[in-house]
Amino acid sequence: MDRHGRRGVVFRSLEAGTPIVAEFERSRPDARILLTKVADPSAFGVADIDSGGKVVRLEEKPQEPKSDLTLVGISVFTPAIHEAAAAVTPSRRGELEITDAIQWLIERD
């Protein structure tokens, strides 16, 4: 949930200086993820965010990335991630992708 009690997926940049776990505990979204800008985002999970900083879409290793913001690999989740992981299907690589599970949470919001 965001600070207004709504579910969602929110990010803070690495430069924000706010400890991710403390902020997660305070706001309790389904997921809190860290993103960073990279030169070649097509090699990573890429996030598309709205003007308020809310993640609206995640895509794993897109051929045509919509942004240069990529998953750092540091995330904090509620138990909802287990439901998300059970709901997604393996990717074309035959793997369950964390980006797909987080996207499931976004769509559920």
Secondary structure by P-SEA (a helix, b strand, c coil): ccccccbbbbbbcccccccaaaaaaaccccbbbbbbbbccccccbbbbbccccccccccccccccccccccccccccccaaaaaaaaccccccccccaaaaaaaaaaac
